Every structure is written in structure tokens, then in C-alpha cells.
Amino acid sequence: MNEKNIMNGENGWMTKEEFEAELMYRAALSPAKAMMKKGLLSQEEYTQIDNTLLDQFHPPLGLLLAGKKQPF
């Protein structure tokens, strides 16, 4: 396995950079999700945070699940 790729990037798996972007996005979103579940954030506020983090990290799975195109 190539060190640059987490799981054989040339066959459709994530590269190391994509994996790290996904990891950082999910880690940053986690507190907002917990706050929304506790009623400390509204759905609108959560969505705004999510969109900001999607724009900042460009996580491949996060963008796919949000229905946004990847910038390639």
C-alpha cells in the first residue's frame, strides 16, 4: 500500500489528504451536533456551522452526504 493513500486511492478509495479532511470535518462538527441534541443550537444554526465546515475542510463523504459537488 502506498503511504500517500489510505486505501489504494487510484482505485476509488480515499487518499491520505481526503481522509484527513474527512476526519477534521467530523471532529469539528461533533461538538455542534452534541449541542443541537441538547437544544443549545437550533437546526438552522447547526446547518450554518455544517456548511461553514464543509467549505473549510472539503470532506469527500461530508460533501457527498450533503448533496454538494466536490470542487474537482
C-alpha positions, 0 to 999 in steps of 0.5 A: 500500500502506498503511504500517500493513500489510505486505501489504494486511492487510484482505485476509488478509495480515499487518499491520505489528504481526503481522509484527513479532511474527512476526519477534521470535518467530523471532529469539528462538527461533533461538538455542534451536533452534541449541542443541537441534541441538547437544544443549545443550537437550533437546526438552522444554526447547526446547518450554518456551522455544517456548511461553514465546515464543509467549505473549510475542510472539503470532506469527500463523504461530508460533501457527498452526504450533503448533496454538494459537488466536490470542487474537482 
